[in-house]
Structure formats: structure tokens, C-alpha cells
Amino acid sequence: MLLGASLVGLLLFSKLVLKLPWTQVGFSLLFLYLGSGGWRFVRVFVKTIRRDVFGGIVLLKVKAKVRQYLRERRTVPILFASTVQRHPNKTALIFEGTDTHWTFCQLDDYSSGVANFLQARGLASGDVVALFMENRNEFVGLWLGMAKLGVEAALINTNLRRDALRHCLTSSQARALIFGSEMAPAVLEICANLDPSVSLFCTGPWEASAVPAGTEHLDPLLEDAPKHLPSRPNKGFVDKLFYIYTSGTTGLPKAAIVVHSRYYRMAALVYYGFRMRPDDIIYDCLPLYHSAGNIVGIGQCLLHGMTVVIRKKFSASRFWDDCIKYNCTIVQYIGELCRYLLNQPPREAENRHRVRMALGNGLRQSIWTNFCSRFHIPQVAEFYGATECNCSLGNFDGQVGACGFNSRILSFVYPIRLVRVNEDTMELIRGPDGICLPCQPGEPGQLVGAIMQQDPLRRFDGYLNRGANNKKIAKDVFKKGDQAYLTGDVLVMDELGYLYFRDRTGDTFRWKGENVSTTEVEGTLSRLLAMADVAVYGVEVPGNEGRAGMAAVASPSGSCDLERLAQLLEKELPLYARPIFLRFLPELHKTGTFKLQKTDLRKEGFDPTVLKDPLFYLDARKGRYVPLDREAYTRIQAGEEKL
């Protein structure tokens, strides 16, 4: 502002008082501008203009298509129908587990059979059906078939058990549950507490004695179902497609709403931004109940005609062999996955694949270059985004360590910002006018995105439980009266506008590629430990992505029945949510509003040479908690102890 005023003042003085010619005035302004630091702008412009123009073109292209589809009331099934027409006999999906190949026509027929069957059973547009099964081709065909009818699928995390699983079913008000036979034991644990009106269908190998009473075998029913396209439901581009459950600060999983336009936008920005091609073959070993596997990956098949290879679960030892077998050109990853691959001994298969792109998020800067050079990956397509967020980022030009960028020249084109937060409370810091304070380059801050509900690219669809939306929305962020989405993530921007992930704020942390809700874990532990005060938080462990769970327990005795606790946690919590470290203290400090203070606990970590409280860690080999002494701590620090 001051520089601009100085330039205007010099212009007026030079012309009106000194009466200099325009040439001399121009050079005077240029020298003042450069001498006052303006050369930095020139440097940024030269280094980023090509990146920014390409990003702008991608954004405009996707925005134009979104507006078109919005006018025409397109949906994902309608867009998929166009893909089927272009190449009906091309392979759409390959399930690695059985080497099953489905063409686009076969996927179309299967999904139409699902729609017709559900319609015959009385389900209609707007109803919800829960889907609880491991990765395979049928997973895609089932939710796509529901979408053809207008039925909304609730995609449930296969790691969930008991209370969390029951919560997902009841909160979605699902009229039916379709589960894989591999998930039958988990369904048996909760079936007595389900609404009797919920229909149960099992897909996969059938054994009547292994499923709840009243369950029907879905596979033969779908074989007999008509394969014609059902009548089009009254749904448009901004109507609900399905729900993806995400852990958050409320404790139990929340159902994030995915509308048709969001599905398209997430898949299309990745497709155009990273220059994918219709003849690419994607290797997708990520869970299909998450947006990375089901939207970023499967979306390229349904919308752009690419072949996707589905694997039930990630296998580091089989990863490159699968890529060679199926001629994959793109692989999907999360940060942990890359580290697991690097920990494998060198193999010949690493040098024989045709992979040209690794697509995902969470690849640490410290292993980025090593990953690319060892596995001969020309392009890392790193992006940032969450199922419900409106401020996705893409590292379109491969800047090492960055998860995306925002133009320093034309920052208003994509209204996102890093804003200052209190490091201890994570509250937004505001100026005298009440507006959030933006971060300068090199200053960490929370990423926020301006909400514009009339714009499908900027809207916030939120959660099925509308009460959960309030914690993700802030007001007066960019200007008075506006609203912005709070990502809960701390990032840092450099001088050129590249953004780097720093940390996850609030009551969640990430471990084993999953978001862990501290509130949920605290509630479970407290219940198992006779309602003791429990504080759960994440701690950094060298050589591991994310943060390992640690629980501080108020216990005057300094311990409990650890063997029984481990057994109970195995039943109550998914593997990634079980605390790795335990610390027993006489009492836990609370705030004036009775909130547990975690900041100091998090900083103190789990070093037994510093802490005098009893410490334990979960021994993965023994399956129980054992004392954390100096020797064990040294092994963990050196990466010799599997966590």
C-alpha cells in the first residue's frame, strides 16, 4: 500500500511539477519500484507465470464443464453412460485378487442389475443403503447401481466395529445393509441392536450359518435381475451421490456428503492437472470407502474411460509385480505406502515396470527424491484435499515436497488462504477489524477456503449431521460477512506460492494413512478403565508418517491389567486407532472449562529418560503392552521396533 502511494506521488510530482517527459517518468518509476523490493515480484512472476497459467487453464476448463453439467442436470451415472458408449468393450476394472476383468459394458450391466433389484425391493430415490465390504469390482458396481436409481450409498470403513459401526448405520438411516462375506463377523456383533426393518444382503462366498438370521445371498439375486437401464431419478449435478465416513473432532465417524458435482470436480482436476491420458492404467490399492481410492482413482475409470486395477489391500512385496502384470502406468499412494516400498529390499521388478506417475498425498520431502530415483518414477502427482473440503490443491509441476500451490500474482482467482492460528489452542487470530490475519511466506497457518454455495467448485456440502458443520465453518475470514471452510491443517507457503503440509490441528491426527479421532479413543479407553481421565494425542516417531497414538491415563496406582486392556482394545478399536504408547500419571491437568490440557503432554513425548511416569508401548509381535525402557526407546528411535 505504501509503495503504491509512493509511486503515484512520484508520478504526479514528475509530470505536474518537474514536467518531465513520459520516458524519464517511466524509468524513474521503474527504478523506485525495483529499489523498494519490487524486484521480488518480478522474480516471482518469471518463475511462476507458466505454472499459474496452466493451473488457471485447468481451473477454467473444469469450471466450464461443471457449469455445463449443472445446466443439463448431469449425474455421475449419466457421465458414465457416455463413457460406455465411447468404448463398451474396453476393460474398465480388473480385480487383482481373482484376475477378474470387467469391460465397461459389463460394469454397466451389473450396476443396472443392482438398480433394478433394489427398485423391485421397494427402494427409491433418496433412500440410503450402507455398503460394508472390501475392495473388488462389485464394490464399484454396487454404489454405481444405487446411483442409477437415486439411492445414496453409505460407504463404511471396513475397520470399524461395534459402536462405531452401529453409529454409521443408524446415523445414515440406511434401509438396507450390503456386506461382504468377509465382514460377516463384524455384522454379527451388532445385528441384535439394528433396526429390524433394515434388510441384510451378503455378497461373496455364501455360508448361511456364518451370517445373521434373515440375511439374503445377494449374488444370485443380482444374476436374475433385469439389466435394462432404470428410469432416470429426479436428481441433478448438485444432489447427493453417496456418503464417505470421516473421523473428526466429534468423536464417532461423520458422514461427509459427496454430491455428483464434487465427485466430478475431484476426479477432473486431478485428470487435467496432472495430464493423465485415457489409455493410462491405474493401480489402485487404496480403500474404496475413501475418496482417494473411490473418487480420485475409480473416478478416472467412470468419467474418463481409464482402466483401473483394484487390489484388496496394499502389499509392498507384490506392488511392482502387479504393476508389471497389468501394465500399469499410474500408481496411487499415501505417504506411508511410499515408505513401506522403500523399506523393501531391492528387486528386479522395480526396474521393469511402465509406471510414469505416482498419484497421491503425504509423500514426505525427505524421501521424495529417493522414491523417484529408486523406482524410476518420472512424475510425482502430489495433491491435497479432503472428502468435504472446498480448497483442494495440486502440485502440477512436481515441486519436491509441495502438496500444491496458489498464485502469488493472481491469488484472488482461487480464494484460499493460510491464516494465523494460536499454536496451543488453534484458534484463529484476528486483527482489530475482526478479520483473520493472513500468513506471510514462511509463516505456518491453517488453510481455509472461501465458501460460495452458488459455485459448485467453492460450495461446502458438509456432513449428514448438520450440527457437525459448525466446527468446520468460520465467519469474517477474508472479509466481513463471509464464510470459509476450516481444513484443520497447518501448511506453510514459500515465496513462490508453493504450499507444504506441516501438521494436522484439532482433535485428530493421522496414523497408518487414517485419521484418528482422539475424542473417540478417549471415550473408549475411559470406559474400559472405569471412567478414568484419559488424554489421547499424537506423537512423532522417527521414520514413521503421521503421529503415533499416545494415551495419558490418570491412575494413582500407575498401571492396570495391560494384557486385558490390549485384548479389549483389539475388539473395540480399529488397528490404526489403538494407542501405541501409554503413560500413567497421578492426575491430568484440566482447564477452567474442564478440558484436558494436552499441549504439554504432546511436547513431553515418550522418552523414558525425561519422563518419570510409568510408560508402556504396544509390542506388535507380542500383541500386548510392555514396559518402555531406555533400550526399547532406543530401538524405536532407530526404527528397529515395528509399531
N, C-alpha and C positions, 0 to 999 in steps of 0.2 A: 504493500500500500504506500509506504514512504517512498520507495523507489519510483513508483508510478507518478506520484505527485511531483517528485524532483524532475522527472523527465518532462512533464507538462510545463512546469515552471521554466525550465531551460528553453523549451520550445518558444514560449511566449516572449521571454526576455530576448532571445536571439533575433526573433523576427520583428517584434514591435519596438524594442529599444535600440538594439545594435543594427537592425535592418540587414542582417547577413543573408547571403543567397541560400537557397534550399540545399545546395550541395554541402556547404560548410555546416549548416544546421544539422543535416543528416549525419555527417561524420562526428559532430560534437555529441549528438545523442547516442551514437553507437559507442564511442569511447567511454562516455559516462556509464552506459548500460553494462559494458564488459568490465569496466573498472570497479563497479559496485557489486560484482558477483554474478552478473548476467551470463558470463561465460559458462557457468554451470548449466544453465538452461540450454544453451547451445550444445553442450556436450551430451546432455540427456536426450535432446532432440535427435541428434545424429545417431546415437547408439540405440534408440528405441523406436524411431519412426517406422521402420519396416515391420517390427513386431506389432506395434499398435495398429497400423493399417490393416494387417492381416487379421488381427483379433477383431477389429471393427467390422471387417467384411463378413467374418464368420457370424458375428452377433446379428448383423443386419439380415444375413441370409436366413438364419433360424427364426428371427423375428418376423420376416416376411411370410415364411411358411406357417408359423403359428397363427398369424392373423388370417391367412387364407383358410386354414383348417377350422379356425374359430367361426368364420362366416359360414362355412359349409357344414358345420356341426360334425366334423370327422371324429372318429374314435380310434383307439388302437386296433380293434378288430377290423375296421374299415380300411385302415392303412395296411394292415396285414393282408387283406384280400387283394390289394393292389400288388403286393409283393408276390403272392401266389400266382397271379395272372402273368407276371413277368417271367417267372421260371418255375413252373409247377413241379418239374421233375428233378430240380436241383436238390442236393442234400441240405436239409435245414439243421437238423440236430443229430448228433452222434453221442450215444451214452457209452462211455469207455468201459463201464462195468460188465456189460454184456455184448459190446460191439454192435449195438442196435442202431441202425441208420434209419432216420425218418426224412422223407422228402417234404417239401413244402405242402404238397398235395395231401400227404398222409397226416401231417400235423393239422392241416385244415379239416380233414375228415374226422380225426379223433376229437378235436375241440368242438366241432359241430355236434358230434355224438354226445359229448358231455352236456352241451346246452339243451339238446332235445330231451335227454334223460331227466335233467333237473326240472325242466319245464313240465314234463309228464308227472313229476312228483310234487307239483304244486308250487315250485319256487318261481319267483317273478323278479322283474327289475327292481332294484333297491334292497332286496334281501341279501343276507350275508351268509357265506359258507366258509368255515375255517378249514385251512389246509395245513396238515401236520405230517410232513414226510421228508425223507432225504432226497438229495439231488437225483434226478433222472428225467428222461424225456417227458414222462407222464406229468411231472410237476408243471411244466410249461403248458401242456395241452389242457390240464385241468383248469388253471386260472384263466387261460385264454378262452376256454369254452364257457366259463362263468361270465366273462366279459361280453361274449356274444349275446348272452341272454340279458345282460344288465345286472347280473348278480355280482356282488362285491366279495372278493376273496380276502380273508384274513390270514395272512401268511405268518405262521407261527414258528418261532425259533425252536429247532429240534433239541436244543439243550435244556429247555425249560421243563420243570417238573412241579408237581403238586400245586401249591398255592399260586405260583406264577402262571402255570399252565391253565389252571382253572380260571384265574383272573382274565386271561386273554380271551377265553371262550365266552365268559359271561359279559365282559365289557363290550365285546363286539356284537352281542345279541345274535350270535350265529344260530341259524335254524338247522344247520347240519354240520357235521364234522367228517371230513375225509382224511383218513390217516393211513400211512404206510404200515404194512405188517410189522416192519422193524420197530415201529413206535407203539405197538400194542401194549407192552408192559407199562409204559407211561400213562396210556389212556385207562388201563385197568385200575391204576392207583386213584383216579379221580372220578371214574364213571358213576360211583354211587352218589356223588354230590352234584352231578349235572342235571339240568332240567330234563325231565322225562320226554319232553316234546322234541328234544334235539335228536335228529336222525344220525345214525352212525354208519359209515361206509368204510370198508377196508380195501386197499389196493395192494397187490403184490401176492406172494405165496400165501395160500389160504389154509388156515387151521382153525376150525370153529371153536375148539376148546381154548385157544390162546387169545381170544378177543372177547370183549364184553357181550353179555347176552343181548340179543336183538340187533347185533351188527350184521350188515349185509355185505356180501362179497361184490365189490363194485365192478371188477373186470368183466365178468360175463354179462353183466347188465349193460355195460357200455358197448360190448360187441353187438348186442341185439338192438341198440338204439339207432334210429334213423340218422343218416349222415347229411341230410339236406341242411342248408343254412336257415336258422330260425328267423322269424320276423324281427326286424330291427327294433331294439328298445328305444324309448324316448330319452336318449342320453346324448349329450354334446361333448365338446372338447374340454370343458372345464368341470365336467361331472366326475364323480368318484369312479376310480378303476379298481383299486384294492387298498389294503392296509398293510403297512410294514411296522412291526413292533420294534420299538427302540427303547433302551434303558435311559432314564433321565433322572432328574432331581426329585421326582415324586416317589421314587422307590420302585414300585412294580412297573413292568413294561407298559409303555404308552403306544397306542395305535396311531401312527402317523398316516395322514390321509394322502394318498397318491391319486391325483386326478389324471385324466388322459393327456392333458397338455403338459403336465410335469413329466410324465413318462417320456413323451416325445422330446421335450426340451433337454432332459438329461442325456438321452441317448444321442440326439442330434448334435449337440455342442461338442461332445467327445468325437463323434464321427467326422465332422467337418474340421474341427480344431486341430486334430492330430492327423488329418489327411489319410483316413482309412479308405480302403477300396472294397467294392462289392465282392471281389474274388478272394479277400482275406479269409483266413480260417482262425477262429479264436479258440484258445484253450481256456476253459472256464472251470476252475476247481474251487471257486468261492461259493458259499452257501446261497441257494436261490431264494431263501427267505429274506435276504438282504438286498439293498438297492444296487450294490456293486455287481453282484452276480446276476441279478434278475433284470435290471434296467440297463446298466452300462454294458453288460455282456450280452444277455439274451435280446436286449433291445436292438442290437445290430442285426440279429437274425430276422426278427419280426418286421422291422422298419426298413432295413437296407439290404436284405437278401444275403447276408453273410452266413456261412456255416459256422456253427458253434459246437465244440466238443465239450460235453459235460462230464465231469468226474465227480463221483460221490463225495470224496474227501481228498484234500491235498495230500500228496505223497512226494516227499523230497527225493526218494530213491527212484521213483518211476517218472518223475516230471519230464525229463528230457527224452526218455524213451517214448512217452506218449506223444510228445511234440513231433518226433521223427515219424512215428507210425501214422499219424493223421495229417502230416504236412502242415502243421500249424505255423502261421506267420505272426500271430499276436498272442501273447500270454497275459493273463490278468494276475495281479498280485496285491497283497497288502504288505506293509513293511516287514512284518515278522517272517512272511513267506520267503522273502529275498535272503534274509539272514539264515534261514534253515537251508536254503540251497547252497549258500556259501560255506556252510559248515560240513557239507557232504564232501567226501574225498573226490578228487578229480576223476572224471570218467570220459571215455571216448565219445559218448553221446553228446557231451557238451559242445563238441566241435562239428557235429554232423547235422544239426537242426537247421531249419529255414526261418527261424523266428527273427523278425526285423523290428518288432516293437514290444516293449513291456508296458502294460497299461494298468495303472492303479494309483494308490496313495499310501503314504507313510514310508517311502524309501529314504532312509537316513542319509544325510550328506556324507557321513563318514564311510559308508560302504557303497555309495552310488557309483563312483568311478571303478572300484574293484569289481562290482557286479557286472557292469557293462563290458569291461575288458576281459574278464574271465569267461563270460558266457557269450561274448561276441554279439552283444545287443546294440545295434546302431542307434536306436531311439528309445528313450525312456519317456513315456507319456504320463507324467505325474499330474494329478488333479486334486482339488479339494472340494468337498461337498458332503452334505448330509441329506438324508431322505427328505426332510422337511424344509431345508434351508432355501433361501432365495438369493444366495450370493456365492454360487459355485465359482471356482477358479480353475484355470488350466495353464499349465506350463508348456505353451505351444512351441517354444523354440529350444527346449531342452536345457535350460539354465540349471546347472548342477545344484541340487539341494532345494530348489524352489518348488512350491506347490502351485504357483500361478503368478499372475501379475495384475496390476491395474495401472493404466496410463498415467504418467505424471504430467503429460501435456494436455490431455483431454479427459481428466478424471471424472467430469460430470456425465460422460457418456454411459458409464457403468457405475451407478450410485452405490458404491460400497465404501467402507472407511474403517480404519483402525482408530479406536477411541481409547483414551486413557482410563485405567481402572485402578482401584486401590488393590495393591498386591495381596494384602491379607484378607480383605472382605470381598474382593472382586466387584465392589460396587462401582458404578460409572462415576467418573469425576466430571463435574460440570463447571462452566465458567460463571461469571456474575450474571449473565443473561439467562442462565438455566440450560444452555445448550451444551451438549457433550464436547469435550475438548479433543480435537484430532491429534494423532501422534505424528511426530516428525520422523524422518528416515532414521532407522536405527533404534527407535524407541518402541518397546513392546506394547501392544494394546489388543483389546478384544475386537474381533472382526464383526461388523454389523452391516446389514443390508437394508436399504430403504424399501419400505413396503408400499406397493401401489397395486391395490386389488384389481383395478381395471386392466392392468397389464399382466398377461399370463406368465411373462418372464420374471416379474417382480412381485407377484402375489404370494401370500403366505396362506397355505391351506390348513396348516395346523394339525391338531390331533382330534380324534373322535371324541375324547373327553375335553370339551371346550374349556373347562376350568384349568387345564394344563397349559393353555395358550398364553395366559397372563405372564408366566415366568419367562417366556421367550420373546416378549414384545416390550420395547421401551418407547417412551414418547419424548418429543423435543430432542431428537438426536442430531439431525442435520440442520433443522430449523424449527421454529416454534410451530406446534400443532401437528408435526409429522409423527410417523410411527416407523420403527425399524426392528428387524429380526436380530435377536442376540444369539450368536453361534455358541457362546460359551467357550470359545477357543482363543488363545492368545497367539498372535502372529507378529512378525517383525517385517517391515518393508525397508528395502535398501534404497539408495539414491536413484536407481533406475526404475523403481516401481515393482521389482520382484518381491514376492511375499514368501516368507519362510515360516513353517509351523514351529511354535515354541512350546505350547503347553495347553492342556485342557483344564478349564476352570470349573468351579462349582462342585457339586456333589457326585461327579462321575470321574472315572479315569479309565484308561484303555489298557487292556492286557490280553494277550493271545488273540489280537485282532477283534476283540469285543469290548463294548462299553460296559463298565461295571458300575452299578448304582450303589454308592456307599449306604444310602438310606435303606435299601432292601437288605443288604448284607448285615447291617447293624441290627435291623429288626429281627432277622433270623437268629443271629448269634445271641442277642439279648434273651430271646425266648428260650433258646437251648441252655442258656447259662442262668436260669432262674431270674430273668429280667435284670441282670446286672447292666450297669452303664457300659456301653461299648462305643468306641470311636473307630471308624474304618477310613482308611486313606491309602493313597498310592505312594510307593517309594521307588526311587530309581535303583536299578540293579545293573551294573556294568555288563555290556554285551547283550542286553535284552531290550526289545522295543517296548515302549509304553512304560507302565509302572506296575509293580507287583503289589498285590493287596496286603495290607498290614492292619491288624486289629489290636487296639489298645483296650484292655479289659480291666475294669475296676474290680479287684479281688484282694481283700486283705490277706487271704491265705497264700496268694502268689501263684496259684495253679488251679487245675481242675482235672477231671478224668479226661486226659487228652486223647486217649485211644478211642473212647466212646464218642468224644466230640468229633473226631475225624470221620467216624462211621456215620454219624448223624448228618454232618455237612455233605457227605457224599450223596445222601438221599435228598437233602433239602435244596442244594445249590448246584448250578452247572459248574463244570470243572474250572472255567476261567474266573468264576466269581468267588471261589473258596480262598480265604486268606492264606497267603504263603507264610507270613510271619505273625507271631503272637507276642504281645508284650503285656505283662500283668503288673498293674500299679495299685497302690492302696486306694486311690481315688482319681477321678478325672475332673479337671477344672472346667467350669461352665461359665457362660456369660450371664449378664443380668437377666436375660430373657430365657435362661436355662438351655442355651445351645452349647453343645460341646465345642471346646476350643481345640482345633486341630493343627493350627499353624505351627506351633512349637513342636508338636508330636511329629509332624511331617519333616521338619528340619532336622530333628534328632535322629531320624532314620532307624537303623537296626544294628548299629555297631556295638558289640558287647564290651569293647574296651572303653566306650564312652558311657553307655547306659549301665546302671547297676540293678535295674529291674530284671526279673526272670524273663528270658527270651527263648522262643522256640521257633522252629521252621518246619514246613511240611516236606518231609523226605519223600520224594516221588517214588523211589524204589520200595520203601517200606510201607508207604501209604498211611503214615501217621506222623504226628508232630514229635520232634526230638529236640533236645536242648541245642541252642545256638551258642556254641562256644567260639573261642578265637580261631581254632582250627577249621571249624565249619564255615565261619565268616570268611576266612582266607580263601577257602575253596570256592565259595560263592563269588567272591570278588574276582577270582581268576577264571571264572566260567567253567569250573570243573564239577560243579554240582548242578544237576538238572532240576529246574524249577517248573 
